[in-house]
Amino acid sequence: MPKLTNISGRDAVKAFLKFGYRHVHTSGDHAILQKPNAPSLSIPLHKEVA
């Protein structure tokens, strides 16, 4: 299995928005995303997210 590459937090948010999540708010440097019948996500808006 190939290794996954690191991406930025903003790119991660964009990817989850394409899958139906919506950006609810930003708390500090974390974006909070929600989707019905799915867990809420807190994604750090850092330069790299492992």
mmCIF file as gemmi writes it, N, C-alpha and C atoms, coordinates in Angstrom:
data_model
loop_
_atom_site.group_PDB
_atom_site.id
_atom_site.type_symbol
_atom_site.label_atom_id
_atom_site.label_alt_id
_atom_site.label_comp_id
_atom_site.label_asym_id
_atom_site.label_entity_id
_atom_site.label_seq_id
_atom_site.pdbx_PDB_ins_code
_atom_site.Cartn_x
_atom_site.Cartn_y
_atom_site.Cartn_z
_atom_site.occupancy
_atom_site.B_iso_or_equiv
_atom_site.pdbx_formal_charge
_atom_site.auth_seq_id
_atom_site.auth_asym_id
_atom_site.pdbx_PDB_model_num
ATOM 1 N N . MET Axp A 1 ? 0.847 -1.173 0 1 0 ? 1 A 1
ATOM 2 C CA . MET Axp A 1 ? 0 0 0 1 0 ? 1 A 1
ATOM 3 C C . MET Axp A 1 ? 0.892 1.234 0 1 0 ? 1 A 1
ATOM 4 N N . PRO Axp A 2 ? 0.648 2.196 -0.907 1 0 ? 2 A 1
ATOM 5 C CA . PRO Axp A 2 ? 1.491 3.394 -0.959 1 0 ? 2 A 1
ATOM 6 C C . PRO Axp A 2 ? 1.217 4.313 0.235 1 0 ? 2 A 1
ATOM 7 N N . LYS Axp A 3 ? 2.253 5.073 0.612 1 0 ? 3 A 1
ATOM 8 C CA . LYS Axp A 3 ? 2.101 6.039 1.703 1 0 ? 3 A 1
ATOM 9 C C . LYS Axp A 3 ? 1.235 7.21 1.252 1 0 ? 3 A 1
ATOM 10 N N . LEU Axp A 4 ? 0.464 7.743 2.181 1 0 ? 4 A 1
ATOM 11 C CA . LEU Axp A 4 ? -0.328 8.931 1.903 1 0 ? 4 A 1
ATOM 12 C C . LEU Axp A 4 ? 0.55 10.161 2.08 1 0 ? 4 A 1
ATOM 13 N N . THR Axp A 5 ? 0.311 11.17 1.285 1 0 ? 5 A 1
ATOM 14 C CA . THR Axp A 5 ? 1.092 12.391 1.395 1 0 ? 5 A 1
ATOM 15 C C . THR Axp A 5 ? 0.416 13.353 2.371 1 0 ? 5 A 1
ATOM 16 N N . ASN Axp A 6 ? 1.188 14.264 2.932 1 0 ? 6 A 1
ATOM 17 C CA . ASN Axp A 6 ? 0.643 15.298 3.807 1 0 ? 6 A 1
ATOM 18 C C . ASN Axp A 6 ? -0.013 16.376 2.951 1 0 ? 6 A 1
ATOM 19 N N . ILE Axp A 7 ? -1.132 16.908 3.424 1 0 ? 7 A 1
ATOM 20 C CA . ILE Axp A 7 ? -1.806 17.999 2.728 1 0 ? 7 A 1
ATOM 21 C C . ILE Axp A 7 ? -2.044 19.117 3.737 1 0 ? 7 A 1
ATOM 22 N N . SER Axp A 8 ? -2.409 20.281 3.239 1 0 ? 8 A 1
ATOM 23 C CA . SER Axp A 8 ? -2.696 21.394 4.143 1 0 ? 8 A 1
ATOM 24 C C . SER Axp A 8 ? -4.093 21.22 4.741 1 0 ? 8 A 1
ATOM 25 N N . GLY Axp A 9 ? -4.322 21.883 5.846 1 0 ? 9 A 1
ATOM 26 C CA . GLY Axp A 9 ? -5.634 21.828 6.475 1 0 ? 9 A 1
ATOM 27 C C . GLY Axp A 9 ? -6.719 22.395 5.583 1 0 ? 9 A 1
ATOM 28 N N . ARG Axp A 10 ? -6.398 23.45 4.861 1 0 ? 10 A 1
ATOM 29 C CA . ARG Axp A 10 ? -7.392 24.042 3.959 1 0 ? 10 A 1
ATOM 30 C C . ARG Axp A 10 ? -7.757 23.09 2.825 1 0 ? 10 A 1
ATOM 31 N N . ASP Axp A 11 ? -6.78 22.345 2.312 1 0 ? 11 A 1
ATOM 32 C CA . ASP Axp A 11 ? -7.07 21.353 1.276 1 0 ? 11 A 1
ATOM 33 C C . ASP Axp A 11 ? -7.92 20.218 1.838 1 0 ? 11 A 1
ATOM 34 N N . ALA Axp A 12 ? -7.697 19.842 3.09 1 0 ? 12 A 1
ATOM 35 C CA . ALA Axp A 12 ? -8.502 18.798 3.732 1 0 ? 12 A 1
ATOM 36 C C . ALA Axp A 12 ? -9.954 19.266 3.868 1 0 ? 12 A 1
ATOM 37 N N . VAL Axp A 13 ? -10.147 20.518 4.258 1 0 ? 13 A 1
ATOM 38 C CA . VAL Axp A 13 ? -11.503 21.067 4.38 1 0 ? 13 A 1
ATOM 39 C C . VAL Axp A 13 ? -12.197 21.042 3.019 1 0 ? 13 A 1
ATOM 40 N N . LYS Axp A 14 ? -11.505 21.455 1.965 1 0 ? 14 A 1
ATOM 41 C CA . LYS Axp A 14 ? -12.083 21.442 0.618 1 0 ? 14 A 1
ATOM 42 C C . LYS Axp A 14 ? -12.52 20.037 0.216 1 0 ? 14 A 1
ATOM 43 N N . ALA Axp A 15 ? -11.712 19.038 0.552 1 0 ? 15 A 1
ATOM 44 C CA . ALA Axp A 15 ? -12.041 17.659 0.203 1 0 ? 15 A 1
ATOM 45 C C . ALA Axp A 15 ? -13.306 17.199 0.935 1 0 ? 15 A 1
ATOM 46 N N . PHE Axp A 16 ? -13.407 17.502 2.24 1 0 ? 16 A 1
ATOM 47 C CA . PHE Axp A 16 ? -14.592 17.089 2.985 1 0 ? 16 A 1
ATOM 48 C C . PHE Axp A 16 ? -15.838 17.84 2.534 1 0 ? 16 A 1
ATOM 49 N N . LEU Axp A 17 ? -15.698 19.094 2.098 1 0 ? 17 A 1
ATOM 50 C CA . LEU Axp A 17 ? -16.853 19.834 1.586 1 0 ? 17 A 1
ATOM 51 C C . LEU Axp A 17 ? -17.406 19.163 0.332 1 0 ? 17 A 1
ATOM 52 N N . LYS Axp A 18 ? -16.551 18.588 -0.49 1 0 ? 18 A 1
ATOM 53 C CA . LYS Axp A 18 ? -17 17.874 -1.693 1 0 ? 18 A 1
ATOM 54 C C . LYS Axp A 18 ? -17.798 16.619 -1.342 1 0 ? 18 A 1
ATOM 55 N N . PHE Axp A 19 ? -17.547 16.053 -0.139 1 0 ? 19 A 1
ATOM 56 C CA . PHE Axp A 19 ? -18.237 14.847 0.293 1 0 ? 19 A 1
ATOM 57 C C . PHE Axp A 19 ? -19.483 15.14 1.126 1 0 ? 19 A 1
ATOM 58 N N . GLY Axp A 20 ? -19.941 16.381 1.113 1 0 ? 20 A 1
ATOM 59 C CA . GLY Axp A 20 ? -21.211 16.703 1.752 1 0 ? 20 A 1
ATOM 60 C C . GLY Axp A 20 ? -21.129 17.338 3.123 1 0 ? 20 A 1
ATOM 61 N N . TYR Axp A 21 ? -19.944 17.504 3.669 1 0 ? 21 A 1
ATOM 62 C CA . TYR Axp A 21 ? -19.812 18.199 4.946 1 0 ? 21 A 1
ATOM 63 C C . TYR Axp A 21 ? -20.025 19.689 4.715 1 0 ? 21 A 1
ATOM 64 N N . ARG Axp A 22 ? -20.428 20.399 5.766 1 0 ? 22 A 1
ATOM 65 C CA . ARG Axp A 22 ? -20.554 21.852 5.665 1 0 ? 22 A 1
ATOM 66 C C . ARG Axp A 22 ? -19.731 22.491 6.779 1 0 ? 22 A 1
ATOM 67 N N . HIS Axp A 23 ? -19.141 23.627 6.455 1 0 ? 23 A 1
ATOM 68 C CA . HIS Axp A 23 ? -18.308 24.354 7.413 1 0 ? 23 A 1
ATOM 69 C C . HIS Axp A 23 ? -19.227 25.119 8.342 1 0 ? 23 A 1
ATOM 70 N N . VAL Axp A 24 ? -19.252 24.73 9.619 1 0 ? 24 A 1
ATOM 71 C CA . VAL Axp A 24 ? -20.145 25.345 10.599 1 0 ? 24 A 1
ATOM 72 C C . VAL Axp A 24 ? -19.52 26.606 11.171 1 0 ? 24 A 1
ATOM 73 N N . HIS Axp A 25 ? -18.288 26.501 11.655 1 0 ? 25 A 1
ATOM 74 C CA . HIS Axp A 25 ? -17.578 27.668 12.172 1 0 ? 25 A 1
ATOM 75 C C . HIS Axp A 25 ? -16.098 27.333 12.321 1 0 ? 25 A 1
ATOM 76 N N . THR Axp A 26 ? -15.32 28.361 12.621 1 0 ? 26 A 1
ATOM 77 C CA . THR Axp A 26 ? -13.901 28.19 12.881 1 0 ? 26 A 1
ATOM 78 C C . THR Axp A 26 ? -13.656 28.565 14.341 1 0 ? 26 A 1
ATOM 79 N N . SER Axp A 27 ? -12.98 27.676 15.054 1 0 ? 27 A 1
ATOM 80 C CA . SER Axp A 27 ? -12.663 27.906 16.449 1 0 ? 27 A 1
ATOM 81 C C . SER Axp A 27 ? -11.145 27.94 16.581 1 0 ? 27 A 1
ATOM 82 N N . GLY Axp A 28 ? -10.597 29.143 16.762 1 0 ? 28 A 1
ATOM 83 C CA . GLY Axp A 28 ? -9.143 29.289 16.803 1 0 ? 28 A 1
ATOM 84 C C . GLY Axp A 28 ? -8.557 28.978 15.442 1 0 ? 28 A 1
ATOM 85 N N . ASP Axp A 29 ? -7.716 27.955 15.359 1 0 ? 29 A 1
ATOM 86 C CA . ASP Axp A 29 ? -7.153 27.574 14.068 1 0 ? 29 A 1
ATOM 87 C C . ASP Axp A 29 ? -7.69 26.211 13.613 1 0 ? 29 A 1
ATOM 88 N N . HIS Axp A 30 ? -8.917 25.867 14.044 1 0 ? 30 A 1
ATOM 89 C CA . HIS Axp A 30 ? -9.55 24.619 13.646 1 0 ? 30 A 1
ATOM 90 C C . HIS Axp A 30 ? -10.885 24.903 12.954 1 0 ? 30 A 1
ATOM 91 N N . ALA Axp A 31 ? -11.109 24.254 11.829 1 0 ? 31 A 1
ATOM 92 C CA . ALA Axp A 31 ? -12.385 24.345 11.132 1 0 ? 31 A 1
ATOM 93 C C . ALA Axp A 31 ? -13.284 23.224 11.637 1 0 ? 31 A 1
ATOM 94 N N . ILE Axp A 32 ? -14.517 23.555 11.979 1 0 ? 32 A 1
ATOM 95 C CA . ILE Axp A 32 ? -15.481 22.581 12.472 1 0 ? 32 A 1
ATOM 96 C C . ILE Axp A 32 ? -16.446 22.281 11.332 1 0 ? 32 A 1
ATOM 97 N N . LEU Axp A 33 ? -16.517 20.998 10.947 1 0 ? 33 A 1
ATOM 98 C CA . LEU Axp A 33 ? -17.369 20.558 9.844 1 0 ? 33 A 1
ATOM 99 C C . LEU Axp A 33 ? -18.415 19.596 10.379 1 0 ? 33 A 1
ATOM 100 N N . GLN Axp A 34 ? -19.622 19.661 9.804 1 0 ? 34 A 1
ATOM 101 C CA . GLN Axp A 34 ? -20.698 18.753 10.2 1 0 ? 34 A 1
ATOM 102 C C . GLN Axp A 34 ? -21.404 18.218 8.971 1 0 ? 34 A 1
ATOM 103 N N . LYS Axp A 35 ? -21.965 17.015 9.149 1 0 ? 35 A 1
ATOM 104 C CA . LYS Axp A 35 ? -22.756 16.366 8.106 1 0 ? 35 A 1
ATOM 105 C C . LYS Axp A 35 ? -23.828 15.562 8.824 1 0 ? 35 A 1
ATOM 106 N N . PRO Axp A 36 ? -25.07 15.57 8.322 1 0 ? 36 A 1
ATOM 107 C CA . PRO Axp A 36 ? -26.109 14.778 8.982 1 0 ? 36 A 1
ATOM 108 C C . PRO Axp A 36 ? -25.731 13.296 9.036 1 0 ? 36 A 1
ATOM 109 N N . ASN Axp A 37 ? -26.025 12.668 10.15 1 0 ? 37 A 1
ATOM 110 C CA . ASN Axp A 37 ? -25.762 11.235 10.366 1 0 ? 37 A 1
ATOM 111 C C . ASN Axp A 37 ? -24.293 10.864 10.223 1 0 ? 37 A 1
ATOM 112 N N . ALA Axp A 38 ? -23.416 11.787 10.549 1 0 ? 38 A 1
ATOM 113 C CA . ALA Axp A 38 ? -21.969 11.538 10.514 1 0 ? 38 A 1
ATOM 114 C C . ALA Axp A 38 ? -21.336 12.298 11.671 1 0 ? 38 A 1
ATOM 115 N N . PRO Axp A 39 ? -20.181 11.841 12.131 1 0 ? 39 A 1
ATOM 116 C CA . PRO Axp A 39 ? -19.529 12.567 13.235 1 0 ? 39 A 1
ATOM 117 C C . PRO Axp A 39 ? -19.036 13.945 12.794 1 0 ? 39 A 1
ATOM 118 N N . SER Axp A 40 ? -19.015 14.886 13.726 1 0 ? 40 A 1
ATOM 119 C CA . SER Axp A 40 ? -18.455 16.212 13.453 1 0 ? 40 A 1
ATOM 120 C C . SER Axp A 40 ? -16.941 16.09 13.341 1 0 ? 40 A 1
ATOM 121 N N . LEU Axp A 41 ? -16.341 16.954 12.531 1 0 ? 41 A 1
ATOM 122 C CA . LEU Axp A 41 ? -14.901 16.936 12.331 1 0 ? 41 A 1
ATOM 123 C C . LEU Axp A 41 ? -14.302 18.259 12.775 1 0 ? 41 A 1
ATOM 124 N N . SER Axp A 42 ? -13.137 18.194 13.375 1 0 ? 42 A 1
ATOM 125 C CA . SER Axp A 42 ? -12.357 19.365 13.73 1 0 ? 42 A 1
ATOM 126 C C . SER Axp A 42 ? -11.013 19.232 13.005 1 0 ? 42 A 1
ATOM 127 N N . ILE Axp A 43 ? -10.8 20.071 11.999 1 0 ? 43 A 1
ATOM 128 C CA . ILE Axp A 43 ? -9.597 19.975 11.175 1 0 ? 43 A 1
ATOM 129 C C . ILE Axp A 43 ? -8.708 21.177 11.453 1 0 ? 43 A 1
ATOM 130 N N . PRO Axp A 44 ? -7.45 20.931 11.866 1 0 ? 44 A 1
ATOM 131 C CA . PRO Axp A 44 ? -6.535 22.055 12.105 1 0 ? 44 A 1
ATOM 132 C C . PRO Axp A 44 ? -6.164 22.716 10.789 1 0 ? 44 A 1
ATOM 133 N N . LEU Axp A 45 ? -6.166 24.034 10.768 1 0 ? 45 A 1
ATOM 134 C CA . LEU Axp A 45 ? -5.839 24.777 9.557 1 0 ? 45 A 1
ATOM 135 C C . LEU Axp A 45 ? -4.344 25.076 9.52 1 0 ? 45 A 1
ATOM 136 N N . HIS Axp A 46 ? -3.546 24.044 9.617 1 0 ? 46 A 1
ATOM 137 C CA . HIS Axp A 46 ? -2.086 24.169 9.591 1 0 ? 46 A 1
ATOM 138 C C . HIS Axp A 46 ? -1.563 23.998 8.187 1 0 ? 46 A 1
ATOM 139 N N . LYS Axp A 47 ? -0.287 24.309 8.016 1 0 ? 47 A 1
ATOM 140 C CA . LYS Axp A 47 ? 0.341 24.189 6.715 1 0 ? 47 A 1
ATOM 141 C C . LYS Axp A 47 ? 0.366 22.734 6.246 1 0 ? 47 A 1
ATOM 142 N N . GLU Axp A 48 ? 0.616 21.808 7.177 1 0 ? 48 A 1
ATOM 143 C CA . GLU Axp A 48 ? 0.613 20.384 6.872 1 0 ? 48 A 1
ATOM 144 C C . GLU Axp A 48 ? -0.2 19.628 7.91 1 0 ? 48 A 1
ATOM 145 N N . VAL Axp A 49 ? -1.033 18.73 7.427 1 0 ? 49 A 1
ATOM 146 C CA . VAL Axp A 49 ? -1.792 17.834 8.3 1 0 ? 49 A 1
ATOM 147 C C . VAL Axp A 49 ? -1.379 16.429 7.919 1 0 ? 49 A 1
ATOM 148 N N . ALA Axp A 50 ? -0.819 15.687 8.858 1 0 ? 50 A 1
ATOM 149 C CA . ALA Axp A 50 ? -0.35 14.319 8.566 1 0 ? 50 A 1
ATOM 150 C C . ALA Axp A 50 ? -1.528 13.366 8.476 1 0 ? 50 A 1
